[in-house]
Amino acid sequence: MFSAKELLSVAIRVEKEGEEFYRKLSDRFKDKPDIKEFFSYMSRQESEHARTFEKIGEELKVSEETYLDLSDAEEYLKSFVEGRFFPDTETMEKYLKEKSVEEAIDFSISVEKETIIFYYEILELLKNEKAKSLVKGIIEQEKQHVVKLLRVKGMIA
């Protein structure tokens, strides 16, 4: 069993890791102004998403005792709760030194897709309509991130 607070904490962590990842990509590609600005934009978006998930937790007054019956999805969600979407800082530093813009974009696309799947799972568990609306908005923004990443990839390919 997972608490609602635990799942929201994972969502917040994912967005903060995404913010750092895109910020580091922006730094990595500082010699390419358009790419640098694009990754800076993505970093700001992830930061906004983290704040939105924090707001959901505050508005719902989510407590550690709010447990969710996830019998069908427990193992699947456990992989998200225990895992990471983005690499840790040390791994990220090594990764970024070795990767081209196109490879960084490919990795970003895969992570964005994974977060969309995770947020759909969270959406299914929410009962509060305002919270659902906020998560739906984040899902739509994450989908747009994939579209924008694909467009940028098409411009550099």
Backbone as CSV, one residue per row, in Angstrom:
resi,resn,N_x,N_y,N_z,CA_x,CA_y,CA_z,C_x,C_y,C_z
1,MET,0.843,-1.188,0.000,0.000,0.000,0.000,0.885,1.247,0.000
2,PHE,0.465,2.228,-0.744,1.163,3.505,-0.799,0.252,4.583,-0.264
3,SER,0.873,5.589,0.321,0.091,6.742,0.747,0.002,7.722,-0.412
4,ALA,-1.051,8.516,-0.396,-1.197,9.561,-1.403,-0.019,10.522,-1.313
5,LYS,0.418,10.794,-0.097,1.545,11.704,0.105,2.809,11.150,-0.552
6,GLU,2.995,9.850,-0.448,4.167,9.206,-1.038,4.173,9.365,-2.561
7,LEU,3.023,9.155,-3.193,2.957,9.291,-4.645,3.148,10.739,-5.085
8,LEU,2.580,11.684,-4.334,2.796,13.096,-4.660,4.260,13.478,-4.458
9,SER,4.885,12.914,-3.440,6.312,13.177,-3.212,7.152,12.677,-4.375
10,VAL,6.787,11.525,-4.931,7.507,11.000,-6.084,7.330,11.954,-7.262
11,ALA,6.118,12.422,-7.478,5.866,13.344,-8.584,6.690,14.629,-8.412
12,ILE,6.749,15.145,-7.198,7.533,16.349,-6.923,9.013,16.073,-7.173
13,ARG,9.493,14.931,-6.696,10.897,14.569,-6.905,11.225,14.461,-8.389
14,VAL,10.339,13.838,-9.154,10.551,13.674,-10.590,10.681,15.037,-11.261
15,GLU,9.800,15.944,-10.896,9.829,17.267,-11.518,11.084,18.045,-11.113
16,LYS,11.503,17.918,-9.871,12.729,18.610,-9.431,13.960,18.007,-10.100
17,GLU,13.969,16.683,-10.252,15.073,16.048,-10.974,15.075,16.499,-12.431
18,GLY,13.888,16.627,-13.011,13.776,17.102,-14.388,14.271,18.530,-14.525
19,GLU,13.922,19.361,-13.553,14.399,20.745,-13.553,15.932,20.783,-13.565
20,GLU,16.547,19.989,-12.707,18.012,19.955,-12.643,18.603,19.388,-13.933
21,PHE,18.005,18.323,-14.447,18.498,17.702,-15.671,18.489,18.691,-16.830
22,TYR,17.383,19.384,-17.022,17.293,20.333,-18.127,18.190,21.552,-17.910
23,ARG,18.365,21.946,-16.667,19.279,23.054,-16.367,20.707,22.657,-16.749
24,LYS,21.078,21.429,-16.418,22.426,20.957,-16.761,22.589,20.803,-18.279
25,LEU,21.511,20.390,-18.946,21.579,20.321,-20.409,21.773,21.724,-20.984
26,SER,21.083,22.682,-20.408,21.232,24.070,-20.854,22.687,24.520,-20.689
27,ASP,23.273,24.197,-19.548,24.681,24.546,-19.306,25.607,23.810,-20.280
28,ARG,25.303,22.544,-20.515,26.138,21.701,-21.384,26.194,22.253,-22.807
29,PHE,25.063,22.779,-23.283,24.994,23.247,-24.666,24.965,24.771,-24.752
30,LYS,25.736,25.402,-23.876,25.765,26.871,-23.842,26.337,27.481,-25.110
31,ASP,27.075,26.691,-25.870,27.641,27.192,-27.126,26.624,27.171,-28.274
32,LYS,25.427,26.660,-28.001,24.337,26.616,-28.981,23.154,27.382,-28.375
33,PRO,23.093,28.709,-28.594,22.114,29.557,-27.897,20.662,29.095,-27.981
34,ASP,20.220,28.642,-29.147,18.824,28.198,-29.275,18.563,26.946,-28.438
35,ILE,19.494,26.016,-28.458,19.367,24.780,-27.678,19.445,25.107,-26.188
36,LYS,20.371,25.970,-25.818,20.508,26.398,-24.414,19.188,26.991,-23.916
37,GLU,18.597,27.897,-24.680,17.345,28.542,-24.263,16.209,27.525,-24.186
38,PHE,16.179,26.587,-25.131,15.138,25.566,-25.108,15.211,24.739,-23.819
39,PHE,16.409,24.290,-23.470,16.546,23.489,-22.253,16.297,24.333,-20.996
40,SER,16.601,25.617,-21.036,16.268,26.511,-19.914,14.750,26.591,-19.742
41,TYR,14.053,26.710,-20.858,12.588,26.723,-20.840,12.045,25.431,-20.226
42,MET,12.596,24.295,-20.659,12.145,22.998,-20.127,12.381,22.925,-18.621
43,SER,13.508,23.447,-18.157,13.813,23.465,-16.723,12.769,24.276,-15.963
44,ARG,12.412,25.428,-16.489,11.394,26.269,-15.834,10.043,25.559,-15.794
45,GLN,9.711,24.850,-16.852,8.449,24.107,-16.885,8.408,23.037,-15.790
46,GLU,9.496,22.310,-15.640,9.554,21.263,-14.613,9.416,21.867,-13.220
47,SER,10.016,23.017,-13.011,9.905,23.711,-11.728,8.446,24.075,-11.438
48,GLU,7.752,24.573,-12.445,6.329,24.906,-12.285,5.508,23.665,-11.952
49,HIS,5.830,22.553,-12.586,5.102,21.312,-12.313,5.310,20.863,-10.866
50,ALA,6.533,20.981,-10.366,6.795,20.611,-8.964,5.936,21.456,-8.039
51,ARG,5.862,22.750,-8.322,5.026,23.629,-7.484,3.556,23.237,-7.570
52,THR,3.102,22.820,-8.742,1.705,22.402,-8.891,1.424,21.167,-8.046
53,PHE,2.320,20.185,-8.074,2.116,18.989,-7.248,2.162,19.330,-5.758
54,GLU,3.026,20.258,-5.371,3.051,20.705,-3.970,1.721,21.344,-3.593
55,LYS,1.181,22.130,-4.505,-0.109,22.789,-4.281,-1.230,21.750,-4.127
56,ILE,-1.199,20.711,-4.961,-2.205,19.649,-4.855,-2.155,19.026,-3.467
57,GLY,-0.952,18.721,-2.992,-0.794,18.135,-1.657,-1.337,19.045,-0.574
58,GLU,-1.069,20.342,-0.685,-1.561,21.299,0.312,-3.077,21.428,0.256
59,GLU,-3.628,21.531,-0.932,-5.071,21.702,-1.083,-5.847,20.481,-0.623
60,LEU,-5.293,19.320,-0.878,-5.986,18.093,-0.479,-5.700,17.736,0.973
61,LYS,-4.766,18.489,1.574,-4.340,18.190,2.946,-3.969,16.714,3.068
62,VAL,-3.178,16.298,2.091,-2.766,14.899,2.029,-1.889,14.585,3.227
63,SER,-2.220,13.501,3.893,-1.427,13.080,5.040,-0.834,11.703,4.787
64,GLU,0.144,11.374,5.585,0.811,10.082,5.463,-0.177,8.933,5.666
65,GLU,-1.281,9.210,6.364,-2.245,8.151,6.659,-3.240,7.916,5.526
66,THR,-3.201,8.735,4.501,-4.131,8.566,3.391,-3.577,7.479,2.480
67,TYR,-3.946,6.245,2.766,-3.419,5.136,1.977,-4.352,4.799,0.834
68,LEU,-3.759,4.351,-0.233,-4.509,4.033,-1.433,-4.447,2.532,-1.675
69,ASP,-5.565,1.978,-2.080,-5.607,0.563,-2.407,-5.192,0.415,-3.863
70,LEU,-3.995,-0.032,-4.046,-3.437,-0.127,-5.386,-3.145,-1.572,-5.759
71,SER,-3.970,-2.480,-5.317,-3.658,-3.896,-5.475,-3.291,-4.270,-6.906
72,ASP,-3.999,-3.743,-7.886,-3.708,-4.098,-9.271,-2.436,-3.433,-9.791
73,ALA,-2.153,-2.247,-9.314,-1.040,-1.476,-9.859,0.145,-1.391,-8.904
74,GLU,0.081,-2.108,-7.794,1.092,-1.949,-6.747,2.514,-2.172,-7.242
75,GLU,2.786,-3.269,-7.910,4.149,-3.547,-8.366,4.614,-2.517,-9.387
76,TYR,3.701,-2.132,-10.259,4.030,-1.143,-11.284,4.395,0.190,-10.644
77,LEU,3.571,0.662,-9.734,3.835,1.940,-9.077,5.052,1.856,-8.167
78,LYS,5.282,0.685,-7.606,6.450,0.512,-6.739,7.730,0.813,-7.513
79,SER,7.763,0.429,-8.784,8.959,0.699,-9.587,9.178,2.204,-9.738
80,PHE,8.105,2.977,-9.794,8.233,4.429,-9.874,8.649,5.022,-8.538
81,VAL,8.040,4.533,-7.465,8.326,5.065,-6.132,9.773,4.803,-5.751
82,GLU,10.275,3.618,-6.061,11.624,3.238,-5.666,12.687,3.650,-6.689
83,GLY,12.253,3.906,-7.894,13.214,4.198,-8.955,13.427,5.676,-9.168
84,ARG,14.111,5.940,-10.256,14.396,7.322,-10.658,14.061,7.440,-12.132
85,PHE,13.582,8.600,-12.502,13.331,8.872,-13.904,14.585,9.477,-14.531
86,PHE,15.247,10.335,-13.776,16.452,11.009,-14.243,17.645,10.436,-13.492
87,PRO,18.814,10.444,-14.118,20.004,9.931,-13.419,20.407,10.841,-12.261
88,ASP,21.128,10.259,-11.285,21.639,11.079,-10.187,22.661,12.064,-10.744
89,THR,23.041,13.044,-9.937,23.891,14.140,-10.397,25.207,13.653,-10.985
90,GLU,25.872,12.721,-10.310,27.170,12.228,-10.787,27.028,11.537,-12.143
91,THR,26.041,10.668,-12.249,25.794,9.967,-13.506,25.421,10.958,-14.601
92,MET,24.613,11.945,-14.220,24.186,12.955,-15.172,25.383,13.720,-15.745
93,GLU,26.327,14.086,-14.872,27.515,14.820,-15.320,28.292,14.002,-16.347
94,LYS,28.498,12.724,-16.071,29.210,11.853,-17.010,28.426,11.709,-18.314
95,TYR,27.129,11.501,-18.168,26.254,11.312,-19.323,26.317,12.519,-20.257
96,LEU,26.206,13.693,-19.686,26.136,14.901,-20.499,27.425,15.197,-21.238
97,LYS,28.555,14.833,-20.669,29.844,15.074,-21.326,29.970,14.260,-22.609
98,GLU,29.349,13.094,-22.608,29.526,12.155,-23.714,28.451,12.254,-24.790
99,LYS,27.346,12.927,-24.530,26.209,12.869,-25.433,26.078,14.097,-26.331
100,SER,25.584,13.827,-27.513,25.297,14.900,-28.461,23.936,15.509,-28.097
101,VAL,23.605,16.598,-28.735,22.294,17.215,-28.522,21.200,16.209,-28.873
102,GLU,21.353,15.533,-29.988,20.333,14.579,-30.432,20.154,13.442,-29.413
103,GLU,21.251,12.929,-28.882,21.154,11.855,-27.874,20.495,12.369,-26.597
104,ALA,20.814,13.590,-26.194,20.195,14.178,-24.997,18.693,14.348,-25.213
105,ILE,18.314,14.745,-26.413,16.888,14.905,-26.722,16.188,13.552,-26.710
106,ASP,16.809,12.532,-27.288,16.211,11.189,-27.273,15.965,10.716,-25.839
107,PHE,16.955,10.911,-24.985,16.793,10.515,-23.588,15.671,11.320,-22.944
108,SER,15.624,12.609,-23.207,14.585,13.474,-22.640,13.193,13.021,-23.067
109,ILE,13.057,12.644,-24.329,11.765,12.157,-24.832,11.332,10.917,-24.059
110,SER,12.254,9.982,-23.854,11.883,8.743,-23.145,11.467,9.033,-21.704
111,VAL,12.157,9.964,-21.050,11.808,10.305,-19.668,10.452,11.009,-19.623
112,GLU,10.216,11.913,-20.539,8.922,12.611,-20.574,7.781,11.607,-20.759
113,LYS,7.978,10.625,-21.627,6.947,9.604,-21.846,6.690,8.793,-20.572
114,GLU,7.760,8.448,-19.857,7.596,7.705,-18.602,6.828,8.521,-17.564
115,THR,7.116,9.814,-17.496,6.397,10.641,-16.517,4.931,10.761,-16.885
116,ILE,4.631,10.828,-18.167,3.223,10.883,-18.594,2.484,9.643,-18.111
117,ILE,3.085,8.492,-18.292,2.461,7.238,-17.845,2.226,7.280,-16.332
118,PHE,3.232,7.708,-15.587,3.115,7.779,-14.132,1.998,8.741,-13.717
119,TYR,1.926,9.893,-14.383,0.902,10.880,-14.017,-0.499,10.402,-14.369
120,TYR,-0.632,9.602,-15.421,-1.940,9.000,-15.700,-2.343,8.059,-14.561
121,GLU,-1.370,7.349,-14.000,-1.670,6.475,-12.859,-2.121,7.300,-11.652
122,ILE,-1.438,8.399,-11.389,-1.846,9.274,-10.283,-3.249,9.810,-10.537
123,LEU,-3.506,10.220,-11.770,-4.810,10.769,-12.140,-5.935,9.790,-11.821
124,GLU,-5.707,8.524,-12.110,-6.722,7.497,-11.845,-7.055,7.365,-10.358
125,LEU,-6.093,7.715,-9.505,-6.281,7.548,-8.067,-6.939,8.748,-7.396
126,LEU,-6.925,9.886,-8.062,-7.454,11.108,-7.456,-8.974,11.145,-7.510
127,LYS,-9.565,11.634,-6.452,-11.022,11.796,-6.380,-11.414,13.262,-6.514
128,ASN,-10.561,14.152,-6.053,-10.828,15.583,-6.059,-10.748,16.123,-7.489
129,GLU,-11.827,16.767,-7.949,-11.895,17.238,-9.334,-10.879,18.333,-9.636
130,LYS,-10.620,19.224,-8.677,-9.646,20.283,-8.905,-8.250,19.677,-9.072
131,ALA,-7.926,18.706,-8.213,-6.629,18.035,-8.306,-6.506,17.304,-9.641
132,LYS,-7.587,16.639,-10.049,-7.574,15.939,-11.343,-7.313,16.920,-12.480
133,SER,-7.964,18.059,-12.407,-7.792,19.070,-13.443,-6.338,19.555,-13.511
134,LEU,-5.733,19.769,-12.355,-4.336,20.207,-12.315,-3.400,19.149,-12.909
135,VAL,-3.627,17.886,-12.558,-2.777,16.807,-13.078,-2.991,16.647,-14.583
136,LYS,-4.248,16.776,-15.032,-4.504,16.716,-16.476,-3.734,17.819,-17.206
137,GLY,-3.688,18.993,-16.609,-2.939,20.091,-17.197,-1.460,19.777,-17.307
138,ILE,-0.907,19.158,-16.259,0.509,18.771,-16.298,0.739,17.712,-17.366
139,ILE,-0.165,16.750,-17.467,-0.032,15.707,-18.491,-0.008,16.342,-19.876
140,GLU,-0.899,17.290,-20.118,-0.922,17.959,-21.423,0.376,18.708,-21.681
141,GLN,0.914,19.356,-20.651,2.190,20.057,-20.812,3.319,19.076,-21.081
142,GLU,3.304,17.930,-20.397,4.337,16.914,-20.635,4.245,16.387,-22.069
143,LYS,3.028,16.213,-22.574,2.861,15.792,-23.966,3.442,16.843,-24.909
144,GLN,3.207,18.107,-24.589,3.753,19.181,-25.409,5.279,19.198,-25.341
145,HIS,5.828,18.809,-24.193,7.288,18.705,-24.092,7.807,17.692,-25.112
146,VAL,7.131,16.555,-25.225,7.548,15.532,-26.185,7.491,16.103,-27.596
147,VAL,6.390,16.790,-27.920,6.237,17.382,-29.252,7.359,18.391,-29.513
148,LYS,7.633,19.247,-28.535,8.684,20.260,-28.697,10.060,19.616,-28.832
149,LEU,10.310,18.574,-28.047,11.582,17.863,-28.161,11.738,17.247,-29.556
150,LEU,10.652,16.674,-30.069,10.703,16.087,-31.407,10.951,17.164,-32.466
151,ARG,10.343,18.322,-32.286,10.560,19.417,-33.251,12.012,19.873,-33.217
152,VAL,12.550,20.059,-32.015,13.945,20.479,-31.903,14.859,19.426,-32.515
153,LYS,14.560,18.174,-32.258,15.365,17.096,-32.826,15.321,17.154,-34.354
154,GLY,14.142,17.429,-34.916,13.989,17.537,-36.359,14.777,18.709,-36.943
155,MET,14.937,19.754,-36.169,15.677,20.937,-36.657,17.183,20.701,-36.661
156,ILE,17.653,19.810,-35.770,19.106,19.597,-35.685,19.566,18.374,-36.472
157,ALA,18.612,17.536,-36.842,18.969,16.276,-37.532,19.452,16.526,-38.952
